[in-house]
């Protein structure tokens, strides 16, 4: 495996590809002390120029290939439509660029394999920009676990339910588990381990006109998977269409001393359950307690700390739909950008790195394969 090509002696020159959700990151890179917001890329020239003018970015591309040929660009942050994630990531790695890519890594096991292999050959960083494992809720649970307050982890559960009607045309009919990293990732990241075997069942049925594109009939898919070198299992649930539910990305962690359960609806607080013991009996009504989750902006450089609690735009209704539906993604955006830059500088490993990104993505891909085969167990590949 090639040695990672670190950049330590100057700001890292970043290009952002895709300027819908991607524009959320522009001011973060502009204010980060180790980054230079160098270029932007969008197919639509008018929209490209509107964004470039708004944020004062002179270097603009409508062609991704031309952007990759720019020797001044060190790193690309890809926020393009899902079908483009893998091809663009592979091309960027082969061009010697560091790559951050929004989820999922790809839509097939072969795409995941190609990205892992391209990263190894290039020696550059690949990081899937998974928001949940940098959200304040996840960081809070991880801190409790690392301090020993949860005790022994016994079970993990994630869910991601979202109404995707009205989204771009590659979404309708998408198999729920093809976009499962938001609920899979916290279950694996907290243990620092990979998933091994998955079994999944599909439930219900989406509208007939949505089925043909991907051949997936299910309204909801629910998977259970084992975790390598662990006695803990996890369960995840995913829905995209024809299921009544407010947007929810959630993560529950059940421990021998305390358990954490994500809030049921937005603007509530999550719950900590504390185990009653003979030495320290707790009345049953007092076992659950609402808890205020702190912000973790203090982990970031001061110039980007404010972005944990607000979007990059200013006015009401200007944020991208993925930001507003996801309640700001738990303040994760500046943490993601910072983690990517620190990996390029060699100060810490990418989280998730290419192999981990592949595993988190393939849990969902293999889960859908299982659902289409009546819940048959599927072994998750390793590369």
C-alpha positions in Angstrom: 0.0 0.0 0.0 1.3 3.4 -1.0 2.2 5.9 1.8 -0.4 8.6 2.2 0.7 11.8 0.5 0.4 14.3 3.3 0.5 18.1 3.0 1.9 19.9 6.0 3.7 23.0 4.8 0.8 25.1 3.3 -2.9 25.4 3.2 -4.7 22.5 1.4 -6.3 23.7 -1.8 -9.9 22.3 -1.9 -12.3 22.1 -4.8 -16.0 21.4 -4.2 -18.0 19.4 -6.8 -21.8 19.9 -6.6 -23.1 23.1 -5.2 -26.5 22.2 -3.8 -25.7 20.6 -0.5 -22.1 21.1 -1.3 -22.3 24.9 -0.9 -22.9 24.3 2.8 -19.2 23.6 3.1 -17.8 26.5 1.2 -17.5 29.0 4.0 -16.2 26.3 6.4 -13.2 25.7 4.1 -12.9 29.5 3.6 -12.5 30.0 7.3 -10.5 26.9 8.2 -6.9 27.9 8.9 -5.5 24.9 7.0 -7.6 25.2 3.9 -7.9 27.3 0.8 -11.3 27.2 -0.9 -9.7 27.0 -4.4 -12.4 26.0 -6.9 -15.9 25.0 -7.5 -17.6 22.8 -10.1 -21.1 22.5 -11.4 -22.5 21.5 -14.8 -24.9 24.4 -15.0 -22.8 27.5 -15.8 -25.4 30.1 -14.6 -25.7 28.3 -11.2 -22.0 27.9 -11.0 -21.4 31.6 -11.5 -24.2 32.5 -9.1 -22.4 30.5 -6.4 -19.0 31.7 -7.3 -20.0 35.3 -7.2 -21.8 34.8 -3.9 -18.8 33.3 -2.1 -16.1 35.1 -4.0 -14.5 32.1 -5.7 -12.8 32.9 -9.0 -11.8 29.5 -10.2 -14.8 27.7 -11.7 -15.3 24.5 -13.7 -18.3 23.0 -15.6 -16.2 20.0 -16.4 -15.1 17.6 -13.7 -12.3 16.2 -16.0 -10.9 19.7 -16.5 -10.9 20.3 -12.7 -9.0 17.1 -12.1 -6.4 18.2 -14.6 -5.7 21.4 -12.5 -2.4 20.7 -10.8 -3.1 23.3 -8.1 -6.0 21.4 -6.6 -5.0 19.1 -3.8 -8.4 17.7 -2.7 -11.9 17.4 -4.0 -15.0 17.3 -2.0 -17.7 15.5 -4.0 -21.4 16.3 -3.4 -22.8 15.2 -6.8 -25.8 12.9 -7.4 -25.5 9.3 -6.0 -24.8 7.6 -9.4 -21.7 9.9 -9.8 -20.1 9.2 -6.4 -18.0 6.2 -7.3 -17.0 7.2 -10.9 -15.9 10.6 -9.7 -14.1 9.3 -6.6 -12.2 6.7 -8.7 -11.2 9.3 -11.3 -10.1 11.8 -8.6 -8.0 9.2 -6.8 -6.4 8.1 -10.0 -5.6 11.8 -10.7 -3.7 11.9 -7.4 -6.3 14.0 -5.5 -7.4 13.6 -1.9 -11.1 12.7 -1.9 -14.0 13.5 0.4 -17.3 12.2 -0.9 -20.8 12.5 0.5 -22.7 9.2 1.2 -23.0 6.6 0.0 -19.6 5.5 -1.4 -21.3 3.8 -4.3 -24.2 1.7 -5.4 -22.5 -1.7 -6.0 -19.9 -3.8 -4.3 -17.7 -3.6 -7.3 -17.7 0.2 -7.1 -16.7 0.0 -3.4 -13.9 -2.4 -4.3 -12.6 -0.1 -7.1 -12.5 2.9 -4.7 -10.6 0.9 -2.0 -8.1 -0.3 -4.6 -7.7 3.2 -6.2 -7.0 4.7 -2.8 -4.3 2.2 -2.0 -2.7 2.8 -5.3 -2.8 6.6 -5.1 -1.6 7.0 -1.5 -4.0 9.9 -1.1 -6.9 10.2 1.5 -10.4 8.9 0.8 -13.0 9.8 3.3 -16.8 9.2 3.0 -18.4 12.3 4.6 -20.8 10.5 6.9 -22.6 13.1 9.0 -24.0 11.0 11.9 -20.6 10.0 13.4 -19.7 13.7 13.7 -23.1 14.8 15.0 -23.3 16.1 18.6 -25.6 13.2 19.6 -23.1 10.6 18.4 -20.1 12.4 19.9 -22.0 12.5 23.2 -22.8 8.8 23.2 -19.2 7.9 22.2 -17.9 10.1 25.1 -20.1 8.2 27.5 -18.9 4.9 26.2 -15.3 5.8 26.3 -15.6 7.0 29.9 -17.2 3.7 30.9 -20.5 5.2 31.8 -22.5 2.9 29.5 -20.7 -0.2 30.8 -20.6 -3.1 28.5 -22.4 -2.4 25.2 -25.1 -5.0 24.7 -27.0 -3.9 21.6 -27.1 -1.1 19.0 -29.9 0.2 16.9 -30.1 2.8 14.2 -32.9 4.2 12.0 -33.1 6.7 9.2 -36.6 7.5 7.9 -37.2 10.2 5.4 -39.8 11.2 2.8 -38.0 11.6 -0.5 -41.0 12.6 -2.7 -40.0 15.6 -4.7 -36.3 14.9 -4.7 -34.2 14.6 -7.9 -35.1 11.9 -10.4 -32.5 9.4 -9.3 -34.2 9.0 -5.9 -37.7 7.6 -6.7 -37.7 3.9 -6.0 -34.2 3.8 -4.6 -33.9 0.6 -2.4 -34.0 1.9 1.2 -30.8 0.1 2.2 -28.7 1.5 -0.6 -28.7 4.7 1.4 -28.2 3.3 4.9 -24.9 4.7 6.1 -26.6 7.2 8.4 -28.1 4.5 10.5 -25.3 1.9 10.0 -22.3 4.0 10.7 -22.9 4.9 14.4 -23.4 1.2 15.3 -20.0 0.4 13.9 -18.0 3.5 14.7 -18.7 3.4 18.4 -16.9 0.0 18.5 -14.4 0.8 15.9 -15.2 -2.5 14.1 -16.6 -3.7 10.8 -19.9 -5.5 10.1 -19.6 -9.2 9.1 -22.9 -10.9 8.2 -26.3 -9.2 7.5 -29.8 -10.4 7.2 -32.6 -8.1 6.1 -36.4 -8.2 5.5 -38.4 -5.9 3.3 -41.8 -4.8 4.4 -44.8 -3.1 2.7 -44.9 -1.9 -0.8 -44.2 1.5 -2.5 -46.3 2.9 -5.3 -46.2 0.8 -8.5 -44.7 3.6 -10.6 -41.7 3.8 -8.3 -40.7 0.2 -8.5 -39.4 -0.4 -12.1 -36.3 1.9 -12.0 -34.5 -0.2 -9.3 -36.8 -3.3 -9.1 -37.2 -2.7 -5.4 -40.8 -3.0 -4.0 -40.2 -2.4 -0.3 -41.4 0.6 1.7 -39.2 -0.3 4.6 -36.2 -2.5 5.0 -34.9 -3.7 8.4 -31.6 -5.4 8.8 -29.7 -7.1 11.6 -26.0 -7.6 11.3 -23.1 -9.1 13.3 -20.0 -7.2 14.1 -16.5 -8.7 13.6 -14.6 -9.7 16.8 -17.6 -8.7 18.9 -20.6 -10.3 20.6 -22.7 -7.3 19.9 -25.3 -7.2 17.1 -27.0 -4.2 15.6 -30.4 -3.5 13.9 -31.1 -0.8 11.4 -34.3 0.4 9.8 -34.6 2.5 6.6 -37.5 4.0 4.7 -37.7 6.5 1.7 -41.2 6.5 0.2 -44.8 6.0 1.2 -44.2 5.7 5.0 -45.6 8.4 7.3 -42.8 9.6 9.5 -41.1 12.9 10.3 -37.4 12.9 9.2 -35.3 10.9 11.7 -31.7 9.8 11.9 -31.4 8.0 15.2 -29.0 5.9 17.2 -29.7 3.9 20.4 -26.9 2.3 22.5 -27.9 -0.2 25.2 -25.3 -0.8 27.9 -25.0 -2.7 31.1 -24.9 0.5 33.2 -26.7 3.1 31.1 -28.5 3.2 27.8 -29.0 6.0 25.4 -32.1 6.4 23.2 -32.4 9.1 20.6 -35.4 11.5 20.8 -38.6 10.4 19.0 -39.2 13.7 17.3 -37.3 16.9 16.6 -36.8 19.4 19.4 -37.2 16.8 22.1 -34.2 15.7 24.2 -32.9 12.2 24.2 -33.2 9.8 27.1 -30.6 8.1 29.4 -31.8 5.0 31.2 -29.8 4.1 34.3 -29.8 0.6 35.6 -31.2 0.1 39.1 -29.1 -2.1 41.4 -29.5 -3.4 44.9 -26.7 -1.1 46.0 -28.2 1.9 44.3 -31.9 1.2 43.7 -33.8 3.6 41.4 -37.6 3.8 41.4 -38.9 2.6 38.0 -40.3 5.9 37.0 -36.9 7.6 37.5 -34.8 5.1 35.4 -35.3 7.2 32.3 -34.2 10.9 32.3 -34.1 13.4 29.6 -30.6 14.7 28.9 -29.3 17.8 27.2 -26.7 17.0 24.6 -23.8 19.4 24.6 -22.3 20.9 21.5 -18.8 19.9 20.6 -17.6 23.0 18.8 -14.6 23.2 21.3 -13.0 20.3 19.3 -12.6 22.5 16.3 -10.4 25.5 15.3 -12.0 28.7 16.6 -12.8 30.2 13.1 -15.2 27.3 12.2 -16.8 26.7 15.6 -19.9 28.7 14.8 -20.8 26.3 12.0 -21.9 23.6 14.4 -25.0 25.6 15.3 -26.0 27.3 12.0 -25.9 26.7 8.2 -23.7 28.6 6.0 -26.4 30.7 4.4 -28.0 33.5 6.3 -31.7 33.8 5.7 -34.6 31.7 6.7 -35.4 29.0 4.1 -32.1 29.4 2.3 -30.5 26.2 3.5 -30.4 23.1 1.4 -33.3 20.6 2.0 -30.9 17.9 3.3 -29.8 20.4 5.9 -33.2 21.5 7.1 -34.8 18.0 7.0 -31.8 16.7 9.0 -32.0 19.4 11.7 -28.6 20.6 10.6 -27.0 17.1 10.6 -26.2 17.5 14.3 -23.6 20.2 13.7 -21.4 17.7 11.9 -20.4 19.7 8.8 -17.4 21.6 10.3 -16.3 18.4 12.1 -16.3 16.6 8.7 -14.3 19.2 6.9 -11.8 19.5 9.8 -11.4 15.7 10.0 -10.7 15.5 6.2 -8.1 18.2 6.3 -6.4 16.7 9.4 -6.2 13.3 7.6 -4.5 15.0 4.6 -2.0 16.7 7.0 -1.3 13.2 8.5 -2.4 14.3 11.9 -5.0 11.5 12.3 -6.4 8.8 10.1 -9.5 9.5 8.0 -12.7 8.4 9.7 -14.1 6.7 7.9 -11.2 5.6 5.6 -11.7 3.8 2.3 -12.1 0.3 3.8 -14.4 1.5 6.6 -16.5 3.5 4.1 -16.8 0.4 1.9 -17.9 -1.7 4.9 -20.5 0.9 6.1 -21.9 1.2 2.5 -21.9 -2.6 1.8 -23.9 -3.3 4.9 -26.8 -1.6 3.1 -26.0 -3.1 -0.3 -25.8 -6.6 1.1 -28.9 -6.0 3.2 -31.0 -5.2 0.2 -29.7 -8.3 -1.5 -30.8 -10.2 1.5 -34.3 -8.6 1.5 -34.7 -9.5 -2.2 -33.9 -13.1 -1.2 -36.3 -13.5 1.7 -33.9 -12.6 4.5 -31.1 -14.9 3.4 -27.8 -14.2 5.3 -25.2 -12.4 3.2 -21.5 -12.2 4.1 -20.2 -8.7 3.7 -17.1 -8.8 1.4 -13.6 -7.6 2.5 -11.0 -6.2 0.1 
